[in-house]
Amino acid sequence: MAKKQDIPNPFATFGTEENGTSELSDVQTVRSSDVQNAKSSKGKKSKHPDWKQQTIYLPDEMIVWLKVQAAQRHQEISEVVYDFIQASRGRVARHD
């Protein structure tokens, strides 16, 4: 009969020996400001570092339309909105 192999404990935490003792002597402390900063960064950042976030409220059908436009153009939603605002600004300027 084959000898039983030692299988690593899948429930052991990283940095912990098989017998449960820690191989790390230092403990990392987390400041509350670090946690707040981590929570405040929401998802993906824009590829335009000079652009600022602005929340707007739109009807559901317009949100779906914007998402489809962004996907078809391979752009961010912000870029689609920017393009349409720029085009609209040109039309508005001609009517003044």
C-alpha positions in Angstrom: 0.0 0.0 0.0 1.2 3.5 -0.9 2.4 5.8 1.9 -0.1 8.6 2.8 1.1 12.0 1.4 1.0 15.1 3.6 -1.7 17.4 2.1 -1.4 21.1 3.0 -4.2 22.5 5.1 -6.4 24.5 2.7 -7.8 26.4 5.7 -4.4 27.7 6.8 -4.0 31.4 6.4 -1.2 32.9 4.3 1.9 33.4 6.4 0.9 30.7 8.9 2.9 27.5 9.5 1.1 24.1 9.3 1.0 24.0 13.1 -0.8 27.3 13.3 2.1 29.5 14.4 2.8 32.7 12.5 6.0 33.0 10.6 5.6 36.8 10.5 6.7 38.8 13.5 5.2 42.1 12.5 1.5 42.9 12.4 0.3 45.4 9.8 -2.0 48.1 11.2 -4.6 49.8 9.1 -5.6 53.4 9.7 -9.3 54.4 9.4 -8.3 56.9 6.7 -6.9 54.0 4.6 -10.2 52.2 4.8 -12.2 55.3 3.9 -10.0 55.9 0.9 -10.4 52.3 -0.2 -14.2 52.6 0.1 -14.3 56.0 -1.7 -12.7 54.8 -4.9 -15.7 53.5 -6.8 -14.9 51.0 -9.5 -13.1 52.0 -12.7 -11.4 55.3 -13.0 -11.6 57.3 -16.2 -8.7 57.2 -18.7 -8.9 61.0 -18.7 -7.1 62.0 -15.5 -8.1 65.7 -15.9 -11.8 64.9 -16.0 -13.9 65.2 -12.9 -16.8 62.9 -11.8 -20.3 64.4 -12.0 -23.4 62.5 -11.1 -26.5 63.0 -13.2 -29.9 61.4 -13.1 -31.5 60.0 -16.3 -34.5 57.9 -17.3 -33.8 54.2 -17.6 -34.2 54.2 -21.4 -31.6 56.9 -21.8 -29.1 55.0 -19.5 -29.6 51.9 -21.6 -29.1 53.9 -24.8 -25.9 55.4 -23.4 -24.5 52.0 -22.4 -25.2 50.6 -25.9 -23.6 53.7 -27.6 -20.5 53.3 -25.4 -20.2 49.6 -26.2 -20.7 50.1 -29.9 -18.1 52.9 -30.0 -15.7 51.2 -27.7 -15.8 54.3 -25.5 -16.5 55.2 -21.9 -20.0 56.5 -21.2 -18.4 59.8 -20.2 -16.8 60.0 -23.7 -20.2 59.5 -25.4 -21.8 62.1 -23.2 -18.9 64.5 -23.9 -19.2 64.0 -27.7 -22.9 64.8 -27.6 -22.5 67.8 -25.4 -19.8 69.1 -27.6 -22.0 68.7 -30.7 -24.9 70.3 -28.9 -22.8 73.2 -27.8 -22.0 73.9 -31.4 -25.7 74.0 -32.3 -26.6 76.1 -29.4 -23.8 78.6 -30.2 -25.2 79.0 -33.8 -28.7 79.8 -32.5 -27.6 82.6 -30.1 
